[in-house]
């Protein structure tokens, strides 16, 4: 691992709770890691600790095997060979693009500095723009200049703190893809902070979901979506709801009974707990619910959001339970209309409904499928109500 964070704790004076608590993760050389979570979750504090701008109250941060932060050590930011890209770009308005990019290269001879500036601008797609001033550029171009300035000294690690938050939504996602291409071309190792899931998915090799100072999961986007490690991750990533369910073993087959029918394809089911009496919550994402006029289960449309190629419908079942569904936009139903739906779940994810831990994670026990009671005549009417 190039960047190693182990049991890191960062605390601010006068606050009863640490801003970052017991966080551990690693980042390989050349990879892009992303920290995502709601405002105030600690992701920017964690980034600042990696930069050396916040001391560690406990735990260790290593760069290339060297300890740079611990309870007894804090290597100065300028000695960590780290580049930073800030939310507000932090460009010098009175300096040209070339002088902005070359600001951290004063240790190099003039000809080498000019060569490195040209290389950095070429890398970000702004070759030949050295003489322009920042106010003559668009927001996206200014962000590219900030990125070129951070890359020009060839830092060991690049840190980006919500660099696209001042840009419009469409530009943010497009620029995230472009920045990923730039960072990969530069073979840079980077840690990126955002609150936008689309940005995180577009740029990150590995994504960490934070909540209340803790890192709930550090994984690729696919695993975060389909195999969330905590109830918070399941709720935060994507669109979905929890529905009451019962896990049974019927005729030697594991069955997850839901308000939408039985889920039987559970060979890869990441059942995260053993449940008292089989009662649990099952995660149903919007793409797990299929609109089918011939389906026996009907649901009332209580909310709809147009997304261009599709609608995001919020639906209420006769039982009172709520689910969400992505439906092609040519199926333009009215609010209050009842439509047929069925579950088509590839990854069944269940959580305990009885004992959520105080940190938001769920109780964890080994899943003992073979010891579940065999109830051959179990029906949906036996489901507990939410």
C-alpha positions in Angstrom: 0.0 0.0 0.0 1.3 3.5 -0.8 -1.1 5.3 1.6 -1.9 3.5 4.8 -4.3 4.9 7.4 -4.6 2.8 10.6 -7.0 3.4 13.4 -6.8 7.2 12.9 -8.5 9.5 15.3 -8.7 13.3 14.8 -10.2 15.5 17.5 -10.9 19.2 17.8 -10.6 21.0 21.1 -13.9 21.8 22.8 -15.8 19.1 20.9 -17.2 16.1 22.8 -16.8 13.7 19.8 -13.8 13.1 17.6 -14.2 14.4 14.0 -12.6 11.2 12.7 -12.8 7.9 14.7 -10.9 4.7 14.3 -10.6 5.0 10.5 -8.5 2.5 8.6 -7.9 2.1 4.8 -5.2 1.7 2.2 -4.6 3.0 -1.3 -2.3 1.4 -3.8 0.2 3.4 -5.9 -1.5 4.8 -9.0 -5.0 4.3 -7.7 -7.7 6.9 -7.0 -9.6 6.7 -3.8 -12.7 8.7 -3.0 -14.2 9.7 0.4 -18.0 10.3 0.2 -20.6 11.1 2.8 -23.0 13.7 4.0 -21.8 17.2 5.2 -20.0 17.0 8.5 -19.2 13.3 8.3 -15.4 13.9 8.7 -14.2 13.3 5.1 -12.5 16.7 4.7 -11.0 16.4 8.2 -9.6 13.0 7.2 -8.1 14.6 4.0 -6.5 17.4 6.0 -5.0 14.9 8.4 -3.4 13.0 5.4 -2.1 16.4 4.2 -0.6 17.1 7.6 -2.9 20.1 8.3 -4.6 18.3 11.2 -2.6 16.3 13.8 -3.6 12.8 14.7 -4.8 12.2 18.2 -4.3 8.5 17.8 -3.5 6.0 15.0 -1.0 6.2 12.2 -0.7 7.5 8.6 2.0 6.2 6.4 3.2 7.3 2.9 5.3 4.8 1.0 5.9 3.0 4.3 7.1 6.1 6.1 5.1 7.3 9.2 4.0 10.9 8.6 1.4 11.1 11.3 0.9 9.6 14.7 0.0 10.7 18.2 3.7 11.7 18.7 4.7 12.7 15.2 3.4 15.2 12.6 5.6 15.6 9.5 5.1 19.1 8.1 2.8 19.4 5.1 5.6 20.8 2.9 7.8 17.7 3.7 5.2 15.2 2.6 5.4 15.9 -1.1 1.6 16.2 -1.4 -0.3 18.2 -3.9 -3.7 19.7 -3.2 -6.6 20.9 -5.3 -9.0 23.0 -3.4 -12.8 23.7 -3.8 -12.2 27.3 -4.8 -9.3 26.6 -7.1 -7.1 29.2 -5.2 -5.6 30.6 -8.4 -3.7 33.9 -8.2 -5.9 36.3 -10.3 -3.0 38.6 -11.2 -0.8 35.8 -12.5 -1.0 34.2 -15.9 -1.9 30.5 -16.3 1.8 29.7 -16.8 2.9 31.5 -13.7 0.1 29.9 -11.7 1.1 26.4 -12.8 4.8 27.2 -12.2 4.3 28.7 -8.8 5.6 25.7 -6.9 8.6 25.1 -9.2 10.9 28.0 -8.2 13.5 25.5 -7.2 14.0 24.5 -10.9 16.0 26.4 -13.5 13.9 28.7 -15.7 14.1 26.4 -18.8 13.2 23.3 -16.8 10.3 25.2 -15.1 8.9 26.3 -18.5 9.2 22.7 -19.8 7.4 21.3 -16.8 4.6 23.9 -17.0 4.1 23.1 -20.7 3.9 19.4 -19.8 1.4 19.9 -17.1 -0.8 22.1 -19.3 -0.6 19.5 -22.1 -1.7 16.8 -19.7 -4.8 18.8 -18.7 -5.7 19.8 -22.3 -4.7 23.4 -22.0 -1.5 23.5 -24.1 -0.6 26.9 -25.3 -2.7 28.8 -22.7 0.3 30.0 -20.6 -0.3 33.7 -21.3 -4.0 33.8 -20.4 -5.3 35.1 -17.1 -7.7 33.0 -14.8 -10.7 35.4 -15.4 -10.4 34.7 -19.1 -11.1 31.0 -18.5 -14.3 29.1 -17.9 -14.9 27.4 -14.5 -13.9 24.0 -15.9 -10.7 25.4 -17.4 -9.8 27.1 -14.1 -10.2 23.8 -12.4 -7.8 22.2 -15.0 -5.3 24.9 -14.2 -5.5 24.2 -10.5 -5.0 20.5 -11.3 -2.0 21.3 -13.5 -0.5 23.4 -10.8 -0.9 20.5 -8.3 0.6 18.0 -10.7 3.5 20.1 -11.9 5.8 19.3 -8.9 5.1 15.6 -9.4 3.8 15.0 -5.9 3.8 11.6 -4.3 0.1 12.0 -3.5 -2.6 14.3 -4.8 -5.5 15.4 -2.6 -8.6 16.9 -4.1 -11.2 18.5 -1.8 -14.6 18.8 -3.5 -12.9 20.4 -6.6 -16.1 20.4 -8.7 -18.6 21.8 -6.2 -18.7 25.2 -7.8 -19.5 23.8 -11.3 -22.9 22.9 -12.7 -24.1 19.3 -12.5 -23.5 18.2 -16.1 -20.0 19.7 -16.1 -19.1 18.1 -12.8 -19.7 14.5 -14.0 -18.0 15.1 -17.4 -15.0 16.8 -15.7 -14.8 13.9 -13.2 -14.3 11.5 -16.1 -11.7 13.8 -17.7 -9.8 14.2 -14.4 -9.7 10.5 -14.0 -8.1 10.1 -17.4 -5.6 12.9 -16.6 -4.6 11.3 -13.2 -4.2 7.9 -14.8 -2.1 9.3 -17.6 0.1 11.0 -15.0 0.2 7.7 -13.0 -0.8 9.8 -9.9 -2.0 8.4 -6.6 -4.9 10.5 -5.5 -7.5 10.8 -2.7 -10.6 12.7 -3.6 -13.4 14.1 -1.4 -16.9 14.7 -2.6 -20.6 14.4 -1.5 -21.7 13.6 -5.1 -22.2 9.9 -5.8 -21.9 10.3 -9.6 -18.6 12.1 -9.2 -17.4 9.3 -6.9 -18.4 6.6 -9.3 -16.9 8.4 -12.3 -13.5 9.0 -10.8 -12.8 6.4 -8.1 -11.1 3.0 -8.1 -12.1 2.6 -4.5 -14.7 4.5 -2.6 -15.1 5.0 1.2 -18.4 5.9 2.7 -18.2 8.0 5.9 -20.8 8.8 8.5 -20.3 10.6 11.8 -16.6 10.3 11.7 -16.4 6.6 10.9 -15.6 4.8 7.7 -18.4 2.3 7.1 -17.0 0.7 4.0 -14.0 1.0 1.6 -14.8 -0.8 -1.6 -15.4 -0.5 -5.3 -18.6 1.1 -6.5 -20.2 -2.2 -7.5 -19.7 -3.8 -4.1 -20.9 -0.7 -2.3 -24.1 -0.8 -4.3 -24.8 -4.5 -4.3 -23.1 -5.6 -1.0 -23.3 -2.7 1.4 -21.6 -3.4 4.7 -23.9 -1.3 6.9 -27.4 -0.1 6.8 -26.1 3.5 6.4 -24.2 2.5 3.2 -27.3 0.7 1.9 -29.4 3.9 2.4 -26.8 6.4 1.2 -25.7 4.7 -2.0 -28.4 4.7 -4.8 -32.1 4.6 -4.5 -33.8 2.0 -2.3 -35.9 1.2 0.7 -36.0 -1.5 3.4 -39.0 -3.8 3.4 -40.0 -6.3 6.1 -39.1 -9.9 5.3 -38.7 -13.3 6.8 -36.0 -15.8 6.0 -37.2 -19.4 6.0 -35.8 -22.7 5.0 -38.6 -24.4 2.9 -38.0 -27.9 1.6 -34.3 -27.6 2.0 -34.3 -24.2 0.1 -33.6 -20.8 1.7 -36.4 -18.4 0.9 -36.6 -14.7 1.7 -40.3 -13.8 2.0 -41.1 -10.2 1.1 -44.2 -8.2 0.4 -43.5 -8.7 -3.3 -43.2 -12.4 -3.1 -40.5 -15.0 -2.3 -36.9 -14.4 -3.3 -35.4 -17.8 -3.9 -32.2 -17.0 -5.9 -30.1 -16.5 -2.9 -27.0 -18.6 -3.7 -24.8 -15.4 -3.4 -27.1 -13.9 -0.7 -24.8 -11.8 1.6 -27.0 -12.4 4.6 -25.2 -10.2 7.1 -26.9 -11.5 10.3 -28.6 -14.5 11.8 -32.1 -13.2 12.7 -34.4 -14.0 15.6 -37.3 -16.0 14.1 -36.0 -15.1 10.6 -37.5 -11.6 10.8 -35.3 -9.0 9.0 -35.3 -6.1 6.6 -34.5 -6.7 2.9 -33.0 -4.0 0.8 -35.0 -3.4 -2.4 -33.4 -1.0 -4.8 -35.2 0.9 -7.5 -33.7 -1.3 -10.2 -34.8 -4.5 -8.3 -38.5 -3.5 -9.0 -39.9 -4.2 -12.5 -43.0 -2.7 -13.8 -45.2 -5.6 -15.1 -48.9 -5.1 -15.8 -49.5 -8.8 -15.5 -47.9 -9.1 -12.0 -50.2 -10.1 -9.2 -48.8 -7.5 -6.9 -50.1 -4.0 -7.4 -48.8 -0.7 -6.0 -50.0 2.9 -6.0 -47.8 5.7 -7.4 -47.4 8.3 -4.7 -44.5 10.2 -6.2 -42.8 10.4 -9.6 -39.6 12.1 -10.8 -38.8 12.4 -14.5 -35.2 11.5 -15.3 -35.3 11.8 -19.1 -35.1 8.1 -20.2 -36.9 6.9 -17.1 -39.2 7.8 -14.2 -38.3 7.2 -10.6 -41.6 6.1 -9.1 -42.2 5.9 -5.4 -44.9 3.2 -4.8 -47.1 2.2 -1.9 -48.2 -1.4 -1.6 -51.6 -2.5 -0.2 -49.7 -3.5 3.0 -48.6 0.1 3.4 -44.9 -0.7 2.6 -43.1 1.6 0.2 -40.8 0.7 -2.7 -39.1 2.6 -5.5 -38.8 1.6 -9.2 -37.0 2.8 -12.3 -39.6 2.7 -15.1 -38.9 3.6 -18.8 -40.3 7.1 -19.4 -42.8 6.0 -22.0 -44.7 4.4 -19.2 -46.0 7.8 -18.0 -48.5 6.9 -15.3 -50.3 9.4 -13.1 -49.9 9.8 -9.3 -52.6 7.8 -7.6 -52.6 5.2 -10.3 -52.1 1.5 -9.4 -49.6 -0.5 -11.5 -48.3 -4.1 -11.4 -44.8 -4.7 -10.1 -42.6 -7.7 -9.4 -39.2 -8.1 -7.7 -36.2 -9.1 -9.8 -33.4 -9.1 -7.3 -29.9 -10.4 -8.2 -28.3 -9.6 -4.8 -30.4 -10.1 -1.8 -29.2 -7.9 1.1 -30.7 -8.2 4.5 -30.3 -6.4 7.8 -31.4 -6.9 11.4 -34.5 -4.9 12.3 -34.1 -5.4 16.1 -30.6 -4.1 17.1 -29.0 -1.4 15.1 -25.7 -0.5 16.8 -25.2 3.1 18.0 -22.7 3.7 15.2 -25.2 2.9 12.5 -23.8 -0.5 11.7 -25.9 -3.6 12.2 -25.4 -6.5 14.6 -23.2 -9.1 13.0 -23.4 -12.8 13.7 -22.6 -15.8 11.4 -25.5 -16.7 9.1 -26.6 -20.2 10.1 -28.8 -21.1 7.2 -29.1 -24.8 8.1 -30.5 -24.0 11.5 -33.5 -21.9 10.3 -36.8 -23.5 11.2 -38.4 -25.4 8.3 -41.9 -24.0 7.8 -43.3 -25.4 4.6 -46.6 -23.6 4.7 -45.2 -20.1 5.5 -47.1 -17.4 3.7 -46.8 -13.7 3.1 -49.6 -13.1 5.6 -47.1 -14.2 8.3 -44.9 -11.3 7.6 -44.5 -8.8 10.4 -45.7 -5.3 9.7 -43.2 -2.5 9.5 
